[in-house]
Amino acid sequence: QVQLEESGGGLVQPGGSLRLSCVGVSGSPWDTYTISWWRQDQVKGRSGVSCISAGSSGDTYYAEAVKGRFRISRDDARNTVYLEINDLKHEDTGVYSCAAGVSRAARCVYDNTDYWGPGTQVTVSS
């Protein structure tokens, strides 16, 4: 069982930056989980944004729309995964949730998402 909690969302002007955090409490070692970030909005529904695998290799993935602007990283000593989001655009608005699943696949996008946090709201508006 894994409990996740996101933080760091807020209201930001276009071009601004935020750092989202996903903190987990788990019965198994945190560093065995792939962590992914998802965005939900009223137009597109839920879509995957980024993910990072367990281990020192830390395979990462970014959705095409966020490449070069978002950066995912993990601090396993703090049971935390970060999502740095820069050059925010209106279309980045939504509820950002993190999800966890045991790392099994060679690429993080193929791992399960078994546990979910409640999400944090990001609103990009001038």
Phi and psi in degrees as GROMACS dihedral restraints (atoms count N, CA, C in turn):
[ dihedral_restraints ]
;  ai    aj    ak    al  type     phi  dphi    fc
    3     4     5     6     1  -130.0    20    10
    4     5     6     7     1   131.9    20    10
    6     7     8     9     1  -109.0    20    10
    7     8     9    10     1   131.6    20    10
    9    10    11    12     1  -121.8    20    10
   10    11    12    13     1   145.9    20    10
   12    13    14    15     1  -142.2    20    10
   13    14    15    16     1   127.7    20    10
   15    16    17    18     1   -98.3    20    10
   16    17    18    19     1   154.0    20    10
   18    19    20    21     1  -154.1    20    10
   19    20    21    22     1   168.2    20    10
   21    22    23    24     1   105.8    20    10
   22    23    24    25     1    -5.1    20    10
   24    25    26    27     1   -71.4    20    10
   25    26    27    28     1   173.5    20    10
   27    28    29    30     1   167.9    20    10
   28    29    30    31     1  -171.9    20    10
   30    31    32    33     1   -98.0    20    10
   31    32    33    34     1   123.8    20    10
   33    34    35    36     1  -134.8    20    10
   34    35    36    37     1   146.3    20    10
   36    37    38    39     1   -77.9    20    10
   37    38    39    40     1   154.9    20    10
   39    40    41    42     1   -54.1    20    10
   40    41    42    43     1   138.5    20    10
   42    43    44    45     1    90.5    20    10
   43    44    45    46     1   -10.0    20    10
   45    46    47    48     1   -79.7    20    10
   46    47    48    49     1  -177.6    20    10
   48    49    50    51     1  -135.7    20    10
   49    50    51    52     1   154.5    20    10
   51    52    53    54     1  -144.3    20    10
   52    53    54    55     1   158.1    20    10
   54    55    56    57     1  -124.3    20    10
   55    56    57    58     1   115.2    20    10
   57    58    59    60     1   -91.3    20    10
   58    59    60    61     1   145.9    20    10
   60    61    62    63     1  -122.8    20    10
   61    62    63    64     1   143.7    20    10
   63    64    65    66     1  -126.1    20    10
   64    65    66    67     1   111.3    20    10
   66    67    68    69     1  -106.8    20    10
   67    68    69    70     1   135.2    20    10
   69    70    71    72     1  -121.8    20    10
   70    71    72    73     1   148.6    20    10
   72    73    74    75     1  -121.8    20    10
   73    74    75    76     1   120.2    20    10
   75    76    77    78     1  -140.1    20    10
   76    77    78    79     1   153.2    20    10
   78    79    80    81     1   -78.1    20    10
   79    80    81    82     1   -24.2    20    10
   81    82    83    84     1  -100.8    20    10
   82    83    84    85     1   160.5    20    10
   84    85    86    87     1   -56.5    20    10
   85    86    87    88     1   131.4    20    10
   87    88    89    90     1   -57.5    20    10
   88    89    90    91     1   -33.2    20    10
   90    91    92    93     1   -79.3    20    10
   91    92    93    94     1    11.3    20    10
   93    94    95    96     1  -101.8    20    10
   94    95    96    97     1     0.6    20    10
   96    97    98    99     1  -105.2    20    10
   97    98    99   100     1   139.1    20    10
   99   100   101   102     1   -80.6    20    10
  100   101   102   103     1   134.6    20    10
  102   103   104   105     1  -117.3    20    10
  103   104   105   106     1   132.6    20    10
  105   106   107   108     1  -125.1    20    10
  106   107   108   109     1   154.4    20    10
  108   109   110   111     1  -113.7    20    10
  109   110   111   112     1   139.0    20    10
  111   112   113   114     1  -131.4    20    10
  112   113   114   115     1   151.2    20    10
  114   115   116   117     1  -121.1    20    10
  115   116   117   118     1   136.0    20    10
  117   118   119   120     1  -121.4    20    10
  118   119   120   121     1   129.1    20    10
  120   121   122   123     1  -137.6    20    10
  121   122   123   124     1   173.5    20    10
  123   124   125   126     1   -76.4    20    10
  124   125   126   127     1   -18.5    20    10
  126   127   128   129     1   -91.5    20    10
  127   128   129   130     1   -52.1    20    10
  129   130   131   132     1   -98.2    20    10
  130   131   132   133     1    -9.1    20    10
  132   133   134   135     1    75.8    20    10
  133   134   135   136     1  -145.6    20    10
  135   136   137   138     1   -94.3    20    10
  136   137   138   139     1   133.9    20    10
  138   139   140   141     1  -140.7    20    10
  139   140   141   142     1   146.2    20    10
  141   142   143   144     1   -74.4    20    10
  142   143   144   145     1   138.2    20    10
  144   145   146   147     1  -108.2    20    10
  145   146   147   148     1   -48.8    20    10
  147   148   149   150     1  -163.4    20    10
  148   149   150   151     1   159.6    20    10
  150   151   152   153     1  -152.4    20    10
  151   152   153   154     1   161.8    20    10
  153   154   155   156     1  -143.4    20    10
  154   155   156   157     1   132.6    20    10
  156   157   158   159     1   -80.0    20    10
  157   158   159   160     1   168.7    20    10
  159   160   161   162     1   -75.8    20    10
  160   161   162   163     1   165.7    20    10
  162   163   164   165     1    90.0    20    10
  163   164   165   166     1   171.1    20    10
  165   166   167   168     1   -67.4    20    10
  166   167   168   169     1   -25.7    20    10
  168   169   170   171     1   -70.7    20    10
  169   170   171   172     1   -37.4    20    10
  171   172   173   174     1    49.0    20    10
  172   173   174   175     1    54.0    20    10
  174   175   176   177     1   -49.5    20    10
  175   176   177   178     1   135.9    20    10
  177   178   179   180     1  -124.3    20    10
  178   179   180   181     1   158.4    20    10
  180   181   182   183     1  -141.8    20    10
  181   182   183   184     1   144.5    20    10
  183   184   185   186     1  -134.6    20    10
  184   185   186   187     1   136.3    20    10
  186   187   188   189     1   -62.8    20    10
  187   188   189   190     1   149.2    20    10
  189   190   191   192     1   -54.6    20    10
  190   191   192   193     1   -38.5    20    10
  192   193   194   195     1   -69.5    20    10
  193   194   195   196     1   -15.9    20    10
  195   196   197   198     1  -115.5    20    10
  196   197   198   199     1    -2.9    20    10
  198   199   200   201     1   -57.8    20    10
  199   200   201   202     1   134.5    20    10
  201   202   203   204     1    85.8    20    10
  202   203   204   205     1   -13.3    20    10
  204   205   206   207     1  -114.0    20    10
  205   206   207   208     1   -29.9    20    10
  207   208   209   210     1  -107.2    20    10
  208   209   210   211     1   148.4    20    10
  210   211   212   213     1  -140.6    20    10
  211   212   213   214     1   127.0    20    10
  213   214   215   216     1  -105.0    20    10
  214   215   216   217     1   142.5    20    10
  216   217   218   219     1  -151.9    20    10
  217   218   219   220     1   164.2    20    10
  219   220   221   222     1  -135.9    20    10
  220   221   222   223     1   146.8    20    10
  222   223   224   225     1  -125.0    20    10
  223   224   225   226     1    94.1    20    10
  225   226   227   228     1   -69.1    20    10
  226   227   228   229     1   -24.4    20    10
  228   229   230   231     1   -65.6    20    10
  229   230   231   232     1   -24.8    20    10
  231   232   233   234     1  -108.2    20    10
  232   233   234   235     1     7.9    20    10
  234   235   236   237     1    51.2    20    10
  235   236   237   238     1    46.1    20    10
  237   238   239   240     1  -135.0    20    10
  238   239   240   241     1   140.6    20    10
  240   241   242   243     1  -120.8    20    10
  241   242   243   244     1   136.1    20    10
  243   244   245   246     1  -110.1    20    10
  244   245   246   247     1   149.7    20    10
  246   247   248   249     1  -129.4    20    10
  247   248   249   250     1   106.6    20    10
  249   250   251   252     1   -87.5    20    10
  250   251   252   253     1   125.5    20    10
  252   253   254   255     1  -122.6    20    10
  253   254   255   256     1   122.5    20    10
  255   256   257   258     1  -120.3    20    10
  256   257   258   259     1   164.4    20    10
  258   259   260   261     1    48.0    20    10
  259   260   261   262     1    51.7    20    10
  261   262   263   264     1   -60.8    20    10
  262   263   264   265     1   142.3    20    10
  264   265   266   267     1  -120.2    20    10
  265   266   267   268     1   160.7    20    10
  267   268   269   270     1   -54.3    20    10
  268   269   270   271     1   -38.5    20    10
  270   271   272   273     1   -72.4    20    10
  271   272   273   274     1    -5.3    20    10
  273   274   275   276     1   -82.5    20    10
  274   275   276   277     1    -7.5    20    10
  276   277   278   279     1   -61.6    20    10
  277   278   279   280     1   137.0    20    10
  279   280   281   282     1   160.8    20    10
  280   281   282   283     1  -179.3    20    10
  282   283   284   285     1   -93.3    20    10
  283   284   285   286     1   122.1    20    10
  285   286   287   288     1   -99.2    20    10
  286   287   288   289     1   123.4    20    10
  288   289   290   291     1  -121.3    20    10
  289   290   291   292     1   148.6    20    10
  291   292   293   294     1  -106.6    20    10
  292   293   294   295     1   153.7    20    10
  294   295   296   297     1  -137.1    20    10
  295   296   297   298     1   152.5    20    10
  297   298   299   300     1  -128.6    20    10
  298   299   300   301     1   143.4    20    10
  300   301   302   303     1  -153.1    20    10
  301   302   303   304     1   150.3    20    10
  303   304   305   306     1   -62.2    20    10
  304   305   306   307     1   134.2    20    10
  306   307   308   309     1   -73.1    20    10
  307   308   309   310     1   118.0    20    10
  309   310   311   312     1  -130.9    20    10
  310   311   312   313     1   -34.7    20    10
  312   313   314   315     1   -85.2    20    10
  313   314   315   316     1   161.6    20    10
  315   316   317   318     1   -68.7    20    10
  316   317   318   319     1   -30.7    20    10
  318   319   320   321     1  -117.0    20    10
  319   320   321   322     1   140.0    20    10
  321   322   323   324     1   -63.1    20    10
  322   323   324   325     1   -26.4    20    10
  324   325   326   327     1   -67.2    20    10
  325   326   327   328     1   -16.6    20    10
  327   328   329   330     1   -96.3    20    10
  328   329   330   331     1    -1.6    20    10
  330   331   332   333     1   -81.3    20    10
  331   332   333   334     1   154.9    20    10
  333   334   335   336     1   -71.4    20    10
  334   335   336   337     1   161.0    20    10
  336   337   338   339     1  -120.3    20    10
  337   338   339   340     1    90.3    20    10
  339   340   341   342     1   -90.7    20    10
  340   341   342   343     1   -26.6    20    10
  342   343   344   345     1  -129.2    20    10
  343   344   345   346     1   141.2    20    10
  345   346   347   348     1  -131.2    20    10
  346   347   348   349     1   146.0    20    10
  348   349   350   351     1   -91.3    20    10
  349   350   351   352     1   170.2    20    10
  351   352   353   354     1   -74.9    20    10
  352   353   354   355     1   -22.1    20    10
  354   355   356   357     1   101.3    20    10
  355   356   357   358     1   160.9    20    10
  357   358   359   360     1  -134.6    20    10
  358   359   360   361     1   137.3    20    10
  360   361   362   363     1   -82.7    20    10
  361   362   363   364     1   130.9    20    10
  363   364   365   366     1  -118.3    20    10
  364   365   366   367     1   123.3    20    10
  366   367   368   369     1  -124.1    20    10
  367   368   369   370     1   123.0    20    10
  369   370   371   372     1  -107.6    20    10
  370   371   372   373     1   114.3    20    10
  372   373   374   375     1  -154.7    20    10
  373   374   375   376     1   143.8    20    10
